[in-house]
Amino acid sequence: MKKQETRSVLIFGGAGFIGSNLAHHLLTRTDARVQIFDNLSRAGVHHNLEWLKKAAGSSGRLQVTLGDVRDVKAVEKAVAQASEIYHLAAQVAVTTSVTDPRNDFEINLCGTFNVIEAARKCGHKPFILFTSTNKVYGNLGLSEPEIAKQRYVYPNHRGVSERQPLDFHSPYGCSKGAADQYVHDYARIYDLPTVVFRMSCIAGPRQFGTEDQGWVAHFLYSALQRKPIVIYGDGRQVRDVLCVHDLVRAFEAAHVYSYVTKGQTYNIGGGVENTTSLLELIDTIEKLTGHRLEFVMDERRPGDQPFYVTDFSKIQRHTAWKPEIGVKKTLELLLQFWEENRRIFSARVPVESFTLATELSGRAG
């Protein structure tokens, strides 16, 4: 019987929140060799690397490459020996894409093109999974919702499926959406085994949340540090939340069932059973931590979807994957991460718009 070859896994953006969780899983649950390719530009990544080096120990199975996906030669060199590629490196904030659209374009679209083109030219067709975003669906064209006390309600809405028409909004939506389509088309034209995950809100340990990215963690850490937050809009916006541990399981499922998933696009999220509005999440955090989370309200930001819930039934049909960890448990895991790593968190800095907001929460005192 032929011995199965050891997996050689390349993770672009492997020192970040999602990438480090995937790498840790591979190092502790499999015998895979893991190469992390990262420019180490985001907050917290050096702490994530230390965590991964500890997990790898003296096995020699972890390689860290300092590099940028915009560097064609560096990407080609990294891809050369990989049997699996997870492309997670990205500019991830809509607001940043608006202020610096060229940088967003070069990282998200050109960087992704460099990855798939290197894979096309390397000669052995590695499995490629690209993390896209629900922002490729734009404002969804939904009718006016029912307005409950703490959330918008669509009584018959069972989630956004892959049949939803694409509608790119914001430079971020355009760059990720174009990259999404390139990855999908490279499966069709060049027979590369690519998979696209259009992801909703992901949260969990190793996340260093900010106002612009990682809002669930940002809300929790702000409460723990007694810092107020800004709510853009009325706080009734609804999202489904997926724990990063469930996402890693989805990565593995997509690979295991690659004979089915290759060339496919999947919507990935917590689904209708794991939704929360901003106001509801604040209540949950206050009950979990015993701290009040003060907030002010400002105008809704352009391109902010008032309601987004994932229909993940396609990947469930293809791989039997489904989420196992709910919103409250995800928050508990985040809280545990905070308590075990409190020293590495910088203080929350009050946002300038606090002084500009005209509608206060009315909760002070």
TORKOL-4160 file (C-alpha; in steps of 0.2 Angstrom, whole numbers, padded with zeros to 4 digits, m for minus):
365
<pt num="1" X="0000" Y="0000" Z="0000"/>
<pt num="2" X="0007" Y="0017" Z="m0005"/>
<pt num="3" X="0011" Y="0028" Z="0010"/>
<pt num="4" X="0001" Y="0044" Z="0010"/>
<pt num="5" X="0012" Y="0059" Z="0007"/>
<pt num="6" X="0013" Y="0072" Z="0022"/>
<pt num="7" X="0003" Y="0087" Z="0019"/>
<pt num="8" X="0013" Y="0103" Z="0015"/>
<pt num="9" X="0001" Y="0117" Z="0019"/>
<pt num="10" X="0005" Y="0136" Z="0015"/>
<pt num="11" X="m0006" Y="0149" Z="0024"/>
<pt num="12" X="m0005" Y="0167" Z="0017"/>
<pt num="13" X="m0009" Y="0178" Z="0031"/>
<pt num="14" X="m0005" Y="0163" Z="0043"/>
<pt num="15" X="0000" Y="0174" Z="0058"/>
<pt num="16" X="m0017" Y="0183" Z="0059"/>
<pt num="17" X="m0033" Y="0179" Z="0068"/>
<pt num="18" X="m0040" Y="0165" Z="0057"/>
<pt num="19" X="m0023" Y="0159" Z="0050"/>
<pt num="20" X="m0015" Y="0156" Z="0067"/>
<pt num="21" X="m0030" Y="0146" Z="0072"/>
<pt num="22" X="m0029" Y="0136" Z="0056"/>
<pt num="23" X="m0010" Y="0133" Z="0058"/>
<pt num="24" X="m0012" Y="0129" Z="0077"/>
<pt num="25" X="m0025" Y="0115" Z="0072"/>
<pt num="26" X="m0014" Y="0108" Z="0059"/>
<pt num="27" X="0002" Y="0108" Z="0071"/>
<pt num="28" X="m0008" Y="0100" Z="0085"/>
<pt num="29" X="m0020" Y="0089" Z="0077"/>
<pt num="30" X="m0011" Y="0083" Z="0061"/>
<pt num="31" X="0006" Y="0079" Z="0055"/>
<pt num="32" X="0006" Y="0092" Z="0042"/>
<pt num="33" X="0021" Y="0104" Z="0038"/>
<pt num="34" X="0015" Y="0122" Z="0039"/>
<pt num="35" X="0022" Y="0137" Z="0031"/>
<pt num="36" X="0016" Y="0154" Z="0036"/>
<pt num="37" X="0018" Y="0168" Z="0024"/>
<pt num="38" X="0014" Y="0185" Z="0032"/>
<pt num="39" X="0020" Y="0203" Z="0032"/>
<pt num="40" X="0017" Y="0204" Z="0051"/>
<pt num="41" X="0009" Y="0221" Z="0049"/>
<pt num="42" X="m0007" Y="0218" Z="0060"/>
<pt num="43" X="m0008" Y="0220" Z="0079"/>
<pt num="44" X="m0005" Y="0204" Z="0089"/>
<pt num="45" X="0003" Y="0194" Z="0075"/>
<pt num="46" X="0019" Y="0192" Z="0085"/>
<pt num="47" X="0010" Y="0185" Z="0100"/>
<pt num="48" X="0001" Y="0173" Z="0088"/>
<pt num="49" X="0018" Y="0167" Z="0081"/>
<pt num="50" X="0025" Y="0163" Z="0098"/>
<pt num="51" X="0009" Y="0153" Z="0101"/>
<pt num="52" X="0012" Y="0143" Z="0085"/>
<pt num="53" X="0031" Y="0141" Z="0089"/>
<pt num="54" X="0027" Y="0133" Z="0105"/>
<pt num="55" X="0014" Y="0122" Z="0097"/>
<pt num="56" X="0027" Y="0116" Z="0084"/>
<pt num="57" X="0040" Y="0113" Z="0097"/>
<pt num="58" X="0056" Y="0105" Z="0090"/>
<pt num="59" X="0046" Y="0095" Z="0077"/>
<pt num="60" X="0053" Y="0106" Z="0063"/>
<pt num="61" X="0035" Y="0107" Z="0055"/>
<pt num="62" X="0033" Y="0126" Z="0056"/>
<pt num="63" X="0041" Y="0138" Z="0044"/>
<pt num="64" X="0038" Y="0156" Z="0045"/>
<pt num="65" X="0041" Y="0167" Z="0029"/>
<pt num="66" X="0041" Y="0186" Z="0030"/>
<pt num="67" X="0034" Y="0191" Z="0014"/>
<pt num="68" X="0020" Y="0201" Z="0005"/>
<pt num="69" X="0007" Y="0194" Z="m0007"/>
<pt num="70" X="0011" Y="0209" Z="m0019"/>
<pt num="71" X="0029" Y="0202" Z="m0021"/>
<pt num="72" X="0027" Y="0190" Z="m0036"/>
<pt num="73" X="0044" Y="0181" Z="m0034"/>
<pt num="74" X="0041" Y="0178" Z="m0015"/>
<pt num="75" X="0024" Y="0171" Z="m0018"/>
<pt num="76" X="0030" Y="0159" Z="m0032"/>
<pt num="77" X="0044" Y="0153" Z="m0021"/>
<pt num="78" X="0032" Y="0150" Z="m0007"/>
<pt num="79" X="0020" Y="0141" Z="m0018"/>
<pt num="80" X="0032" Y="0129" Z="m0026"/>
<pt num="81" X="0032" Y="0115" Z="m0013"/>
<pt num="82" X="0014" Y="0117" Z="m0006"/>
<pt num="83" X="0001" Y="0104" Z="m0008"/>
<pt num="84" X="m0012" Y="0115" Z="0000"/>
<pt num="85" X="m0014" Y="0134" Z="0000"/>
<pt num="86" X="m0026" Y="0144" Z="0011"/>
<pt num="87" X="m0026" Y="0162" Z="0005"/>
<pt num="88" X="m0031" Y="0173" Z="0020"/>
<pt num="89" X="m0020" Y="0188" Z="0017"/>
<pt num="90" X="m0030" Y="0203" Z="0014"/>
<pt num="91" X="m0034" Y="0221" Z="0018"/>
<pt num="92" X="m0050" Y="0218" Z="0028"/>
<pt num="93" X="m0058" Y="0235" Z="0032"/>
<pt num="94" X="m0072" Y="0243" Z="0021"/>
<pt num="95" X="m0067" Y="0260" Z="0029"/>
<pt num="96" X="m0048" Y="0258" Z="0025"/>
<pt num="97" X="m0053" Y="0253" Z="0007"/>
<pt num="98" X="m0062" Y="0270" Z="0005"/>
<pt num="99" X="m0048" Y="0280" Z="0011"/>
<pt num="100" X="m0034" Y="0271" Z="0002"/>
<pt num="101" X="m0042" Y="0261" Z="m0013"/>
<pt num="102" X="m0026" Y="0258" Z="m0022"/>
<pt num="103" X="m0018" Y="0249" Z="m0007"/>
<pt num="104" X="m0034" Y="0239" Z="m0005"/>
<pt num="105" X="m0034" Y="0234" Z="m0024"/>
<pt num="106" X="m0016" Y="0229" Z="m0024"/>
<pt num="107" X="m0017" Y="0218" Z="m0009"/>
<pt num="108" X="m0034" Y="0210" Z="m0012"/>
<pt num="109" X="m0035" Y="0208" Z="m0031"/>
<pt num="110" X="m0017" Y="0209" Z="m0037"/>
<pt num="111" X="m0011" Y="0199" Z="m0022"/>
<pt num="112" X="m0024" Y="0185" Z="m0025"/>
<pt num="113" X="m0020" Y="0185" Z="m0043"/>
<pt num="114" X="m0001" Y="0182" Z="m0039"/>
<pt num="115" X="m0006" Y="0167" Z="m0028"/>
<pt num="116" X="m0017" Y="0158" Z="m0041"/>
<pt num="117" X="m0005" Y="0162" Z="m0055"/>
<pt num="118" X="0009" Y="0155" Z="m0045"/>
<pt num="119" X="m0001" Y="0139" Z="m0042"/>
<pt num="120" X="m0006" Y="0138" Z="m0060"/>
<pt num="121" X="0013" Y="0139" Z="m0065"/>
<pt num="122" X="0020" Y="0128" Z="m0052"/>
<pt num="123" X="0016" Y="0112" Z="m0061"/>
<pt num="124" X="0007" Y="0101" Z="m0048"/>
<pt num="125" X="m0010" Y="0110" Z="m0045"/>
<pt num="126" X="m0011" Y="0112" Z="m0026"/>
<pt num="127" X="m0028" Y="0113" Z="m0017"/>
<pt num="128" X="m0032" Y="0132" Z="m0015"/>
<pt num="129" X="m0045" Y="0139" Z="m0003"/>
<pt num="130" X="m0048" Y="0158" Z="m0004"/>
<pt num="131" X="m0058" Y="0167" Z="0009"/>
<pt num="132" X="m0070" Y="0180" Z="0001"/>
<pt num="133" X="m0083" Y="0190" Z="0010"/>
<pt num="134" X="m0102" Y="0193" Z="0011"/>
<pt num="135" X="m0099" Y="0210" Z="0005"/>
<pt num="136" X="m0099" Y="0204" Z="m0013"/>
<pt num="137" X="m0118" Y="0203" Z="m0011"/>
<pt num="138" X="m0120" Y="0222" Z="m0008"/>
<pt num="139" X="m0136" Y="0228" Z="0000"/>
<pt num="140" X="m0145" Y="0212" Z="m0004"/>
<pt num="141" X="m0160" Y="0221" Z="m0011"/>
<pt num="142" X="m0171" Y="0217" Z="0004"/>
<pt num="143" X="m0188" Y="0225" Z="0007"/>
<pt num="144" X="m0191" Y="0235" Z="0023"/>
<pt num="145" X="m0189" Y="0225" Z="0039"/>
<pt num="146" X="m0200" Y="0224" Z="0053"/>
<pt num="147" X="m0193" Y="0234" Z="0067"/>
<pt num="148" X="m0192" Y="0225" Z="0084"/>
<pt num="149" X="m0185" Y="0233" Z="0100"/>
<pt num="150" X="m0167" Y="0227" Z="0097"/>
<pt num="151" X="m0166" Y="0221" Z="0080"/>
<pt num="152" X="m0173" Y="0221" Z="0062"/>
<pt num="153" X="m0184" Y="0206" Z="0058"/>
<pt num="154" X="m0187" Y="0197" Z="0042"/>
<pt num="155" X="m0199" Y="0183" Z="0047"/>
<pt num="156" X="m0197" Y="0172" Z="0032"/>
<pt num="157" X="m0179" Y="0175" Z="0028"/>
<pt num="158" X="m0169" Y="0159" Z="0030"/>
<pt num="159" X="m0152" Y="0166" Z="0025"/>
<pt num="160" X="m0142" Y="0172" Z="0010"/>
<pt num="161" X="m0137" Y="0157" Z="m0002"/>
<pt num="162" X="m0125" Y="0157" Z="m0016"/>
<pt num="163" X="m0139" Y="0160" Z="m0028"/>
<pt num="164" X="m0140" Y="0178" Z="m0022"/>
<pt num="165" X="m0134" Y="0190" Z="m0036"/>
<pt num="166" X="m0117" Y="0198" Z="m0034"/>
<pt num="167" X="m0117" Y="0216" Z="m0031"/>
<pt num="168" X="m0100" Y="0224" Z="m0027"/>
<pt num="169" X="m0101" Y="0239" Z="m0015"/>
<pt num="170" X="m0086" Y="0249" Z="m0009"/>
<pt num="171" X="m0068" Y="0247" Z="m0015"/>
<pt num="172" X="m0067" Y="0232" Z="m0003"/>
<pt num="173" X="m0082" Y="0224" Z="m0010"/>
<pt num="174" X="m0075" Y="0227" Z="m0028"/>
<pt num="175" X="m0057" Y="0220" Z="m0024"/>
<pt num="176" X="m0063" Y="0205" Z="m0014"/>
<pt num="177" X="m0077" Y="0201" Z="m0027"/>
<pt num="178" X="m0065" Y="0202" Z="m0042"/>
<pt num="179" X="m0053" Y="0191" Z="m0033"/>
<pt num="180" X="m0067" Y="0179" Z="m0029"/>
<pt num="181" X="m0072" Y="0178" Z="m0047"/>
<pt num="182" X="m0053" Y="0175" Z="m0053"/>
<pt num="183" X="m0051" Y="0161" Z="m0040"/>
<pt num="184" X="m0067" Y="0153" Z="m0046"/>
<pt num="185" X="m0063" Y="0155" Z="m0064"/>
<pt num="186" X="m0046" Y="0147" Z="m0062"/>
<pt num="187" X="m0054" Y="0131" Z="m0057"/>
<pt num="188" X="m0065" Y="0132" Z="m0073"/>
<pt num="189" X="m0051" Y="0137" Z="m0086"/>
<pt num="190" X="m0036" Y="0129" Z="m0078"/>
<pt num="191" X="m0043" Y="0115" Z="m0068"/>
<pt num="192" X="m0036" Y="0121" Z="m0052"/>
<pt num="193" X="m0044" Y="0113" Z="m0037"/>
<pt num="194" X="m0050" Y="0130" Z="m0029"/>
<pt num="195" X="m0063" Y="0133" Z="m0016"/>
<pt num="196" X="m0071" Y="0150" Z="m0012"/>
<pt num="197" X="m0078" Y="0154" Z="0005"/>
<pt num="198" X="m0089" Y="0169" Z="0006"/>
<pt num="199" X="m0088" Y="0173" Z="0025"/>
<pt num="200" X="m0099" Y="0182" Z="0037"/>
<pt num="201" X="m0094" Y="0188" Z="0054"/>
<pt num="202" X="m0080" Y="0177" Z="0061"/>
<pt num="203" X="m0075" Y="0178" Z="0080"/>
<pt num="204" X="m0065" Y="0169" Z="0093"/>
<pt num="205" X="m0048" Y="0167" Z="0102"/>
<pt num="206" X="m0033" Y="0176" Z="0094"/>
<pt num="207" X="m0044" Y="0190" Z="0088"/>
<pt num="208" X="m0038" Y="0208" Z="0092"/>
<pt num="209" X="m0054" Y="0217" Z="0087"/>
<pt num="210" X="m0055" Y="0235" Z="0081"/>
<pt num="211" X="m0069" Y="0246" Z="0077"/>
<pt num="212" X="m0067" Y="0242" Z="0058"/>
<pt num="213" X="m0063" Y="0224" Z="0059"/>
<pt num="214" X="m0068" Y="0211" Z="0072"/>
<pt num="215" X="m0083" Y="0220" Z="0080"/>
<pt num="216" X="m0088" Y="0206" Z="0091"/>
<pt num="217" X="m0071" Y="0206" Z="0100"/>
<pt num="218" X="m0070" Y="0225" Z="0099"/>
<pt num="219" X="m0086" Y="0226" Z="0109"/>
<pt num="220" X="m0081" Y="0213" Z="0122"/>
<pt num="221" X="m0063" Y="0220" Z="0125"/>
<pt num="222" X="m0070" Y="0238" Z="0126"/>
<pt num="223" X="m0082" Y="0232" Z="0140"/>
<pt num="224" X="m0068" Y="0224" Z="0149"/>
<pt num="225" X="m0057" Y="0239" Z="0148"/>
<pt num="226" X="m0072" Y="0251" Z="0152"/>
<pt num="227" X="m0071" Y="0260" Z="0136"/>
<pt num="228" X="m0086" Y="0267" Z="0126"/>
<pt num="229" X="m0089" Y="0262" Z="0108"/>
<pt num="230" X="m0098" Y="0270" Z="0094"/>
<pt num="231" X="m0113" Y="0262" Z="0086"/>
<pt num="232" X="m0116" Y="0267" Z="0068"/>
<pt num="233" X="m0134" Y="0267" Z="0064"/>
<pt num="234" X="m0148" Y="0262" Z="0077"/>
<pt num="235" X="m0139" Y="0246" Z="0083"/>
<pt num="236" X="m0153" Y="0234" Z="0076"/>
<pt num="237" X="m0142" Y="0228" Z="0062"/>
<pt num="238" X="m0141" Y="0209" Z="0062"/>
<pt num="239" X="m0127" Y="0197" Z="0059"/>
<pt num="240" X="m0124" Y="0179" Z="0060"/>
<pt num="241" X="m0108" Y="0174" Z="0070"/>
<pt num="242" X="m0097" Y="0160" Z="0067"/>
<pt num="243" X="m0084" Y="0154" Z="0079"/>
<pt num="244" X="m0066" Y="0153" Z="0072"/>
<pt num="245" X="m0065" Y="0135" Z="0078"/>
<pt num="246" X="m0080" Y="0130" Z="0067"/>
<pt num="247" X="m0072" Y="0139" Z="0052"/>
<pt num="248" X="m0056" Y="0129" Z="0054"/>
<pt num="249" X="m0067" Y="0113" Z="0054"/>
<pt num="250" X="m0075" Y="0120" Z="0038"/>
<pt num="251" X="m0058" Y="0122" Z="0030"/>
<pt num="252" X="m0053" Y="0104" Z="0034"/>
<pt num="253" X="m0070" Y="0098" Z="0027"/>
<pt num="254" X="m0068" Y="0107" Z="0011"/>
<pt num="255" X="m0051" Y="0099" Z="0009"/>
<pt num="256" X="m0056" Y="0082" Z="0014"/>
<pt num="257" X="m0071" Y="0083" Z="0002"/>
<pt num="258" X="m0061" Y="0092" Z="m0012"/>
<pt num="259" X="m0067" Y="0079" Z="m0025"/>
<pt num="260" X="m0084" Y="0088" Z="m0022"/>
<pt num="261" X="m0079" Y="0105" Z="m0017"/>
<pt num="262" X="m0066" Y="0110" Z="m0030"/>
<pt num="263" X="m0073" Y="0124" Z="m0041"/>
<pt num="264" X="m0086" Y="0128" Z="m0029"/>
<pt num="265" X="m0091" Y="0143" Z="m0020"/>
<pt num="266" X="m0099" Y="0142" Z="m0002"/>
<pt num="267" X="m0107" Y="0155" Z="0009"/>
<pt num="268" X="m0100" Y="0152" Z="0027"/>
<pt num="269" X="m0107" Y="0158" Z="0043"/>
<pt num="270" X="m0116" Y="0154" Z="0059"/>
<pt num="271" X="m0133" Y="0154" Z="0050"/>
<pt num="272" X="m0151" Y="0158" Z="0057"/>
<pt num="273" X="m0147" Y="0149" Z="0074"/>
<pt num="274" X="m0133" Y="0160" Z="0078"/>
<pt num="275" X="m0138" Y="0178" Z="0075"/>
<pt num="276" X="m0137" Y="0194" Z="0085"/>
<pt num="277" X="m0140" Y="0212" Z="0083"/>
<pt num="278" X="m0128" Y="0225" Z="0089"/>
<pt num="279" X="m0139" Y="0230" Z="0104"/>
<pt num="280" X="m0142" Y="0211" Z="0108"/>
<pt num="281" X="m0123" Y="0208" Z="0108"/>
<pt num="282" X="m0121" Y="0222" Z="0120"/>
<pt num="283" X="m0134" Y="0215" Z="0132"/>
<pt num="284" X="m0125" Y="0198" Z="0131"/>
<pt num="285" X="m0108" Y="0205" Z="0135"/>
<pt num="286" X="m0115" Y="0215" Z="0150"/>
<pt num="287" X="m0122" Y="0199" Z="0157"/>
<pt num="288" X="m0106" Y="0189" Z="0154"/>
<pt num="289" X="m0094" Y="0201" Z="0161"/>
<pt num="290" X="m0104" Y="0211" Z="0174"/>
<pt num="291" X="m0098" Y="0227" Z="0166"/>
<pt num="292" X="m0109" Y="0240" Z="0157"/>
<pt num="293" X="m0104" Y="0244" Z="0139"/>
<pt num="294" X="m0107" Y="0262" Z="0136"/>
<pt num="295" X="m0110" Y="0268" Z="0119"/>
<pt num="296" X="m0115" Y="0283" Z="0108"/>
<pt num="297" X="m0124" Y="0283" Z="0091"/>
<pt num="298" X="m0118" Y="0290" Z="0075"/>
<pt num="299" X="m0124" Y="0290" Z="0057"/>
<pt num="300" X="m0125" Y="0273" Z="0048"/>
<pt num="301" X="m0110" Y="0270" Z="0037"/>
<pt num="302" X="m0112" Y="0269" Z="0018"/>
<pt num="303" X="m0112" Y="0251" Z="0012"/>
<pt num="304" X="m0117" Y="0244" Z="0030"/>
<pt num="305" X="m0129" Y="0229" Z="0027"/>
<pt num="306" X="m0143" Y="0231" Z="0039"/>
<pt num="307" X="m0146" Y="0212" Z="0039"/>
<pt num="308" X="m0135" Y="0198" Z="0034"/>
<pt num="309" X="m0138" Y="0180" Z="0039"/>
<pt num="310" X="m0129" Y="0165" Z="0030"/>
<pt num="311" X="m0138" Y="0150" Z="0022"/>
<pt num="312" X="m0124" Y="0137" Z="0024"/>
<pt num="313" X="m0134" Y="0123" Z="0017"/>
<pt num="314" X="m0124" Y="0120" Z="0002"/>
<pt num="315" X="m0108" Y="0116" Z="0011"/>
<pt num="316" X="m0118" Y="0106" Z="0023"/>
<pt num="317" X="m0125" Y="0095" Z="0009"/>
<pt num="318" X="m0107" Y="0093" Z="0001"/>
<pt num="319" X="m0097" Y="0089" Z="0017"/>
<pt num="320" X="m0110" Y="0087" Z="0032"/>
<pt num="321" X="m0102" Y="0103" Z="0040"/>
<pt num="322" X="m0112" Y="0114" Z="0051"/>
<pt num="323" X="m0108" Y="0126" Z="0065"/>
<pt num="324" X="m0107" Y="0118" Z="0083"/>
<pt num="325" X="m0103" Y="0134" Z="0093"/>
<pt num="326" X="m0116" Y="0147" Z="0097"/>
<pt num="327" X="m0114" Y="0166" Z="0100"/>
<pt num="328" X="m0113" Y="0165" Z="0119"/>
<pt num="329" X="m0100" Y="0151" Z="0119"/>
<pt num="330" X="m0090" Y="0161" Z="0106"/>
<pt num="331" X="m0090" Y="0176" Z="0118"/>
<pt num="332" X="m0085" Y="0164" Z="0132"/>
<pt num="333" X="m0070" Y="0158" Z="0122"/>
<pt num="334" X="m0065" Y="0176" Z="0118"/>
<pt num="335" X="m0066" Y="0181" Z="0137"/>
<pt num="336" X="m0055" Y="0166" Z="0141"/>
<pt num="337" X="m0042" Y="0171" Z="0129"/>
<pt num="338" X="m0043" Y="0189" Z="0136"/>
<pt num="339" X="m0041" Y="0183" Z="0154"/>
<pt num="340" X="m0026" Y="0172" Z="0149"/>
<pt num="341" X="m0017" Y="0185" Z="0138"/>
<pt num="342" X="m0022" Y="0201" Z="0146"/>
<pt num="343" X="m0005" Y="0208" Z="0146"/>
<pt num="344" X="m0004" Y="0209" Z="0127"/>
<pt num="345" X="m0019" Y="0220" Z="0125"/>
<pt num="346" X="m0016" Y="0238" Z="0123"/>
<pt num="347" X="m0029" Y="0250" Z="0130"/>
<pt num="348" X="m0044" Y="0254" Z="0120"/>
<pt num="349" X="m0042" Y="0272" Z="0114"/>
<pt num="350" X="m0058" Y="0283" Z="0114"/>
<pt num="351" X="m0064" Y="0286" Z="0097"/>
<pt num="352" X="m0064" Y="0304" Z="0091"/>
<pt num="353" X="m0082" Y="0303" Z="0085"/>
<pt num="354" X="m0088" Y="0302" Z="0103"/>
<pt num="355" X="m0086" Y="0321" Z="0104"/>
<pt num="356" X="m0096" Y="0323" Z="0088"/>
<pt num="357" X="m0110" Y="0311" Z="0090"/>
<pt num="358" X="m0126" Y="0320" Z="0094"/>
<pt num="359" X="m0137" Y="0305" Z="0100"/>
<pt num="360" X="m0131" Y="0298" Z="0117"/>
<pt num="361" X="m0135" Y="0281" Z="0123"/>
<pt num="362" X="m0144" Y="0288" Z="0138"/>
<pt num="363" X="m0136" Y="0275" Z="0149"/>
<pt num="364" X="m0124" Y="0285" Z="0159"/>
<pt num="365" X="m0125" Y="0287" Z="0178"/>
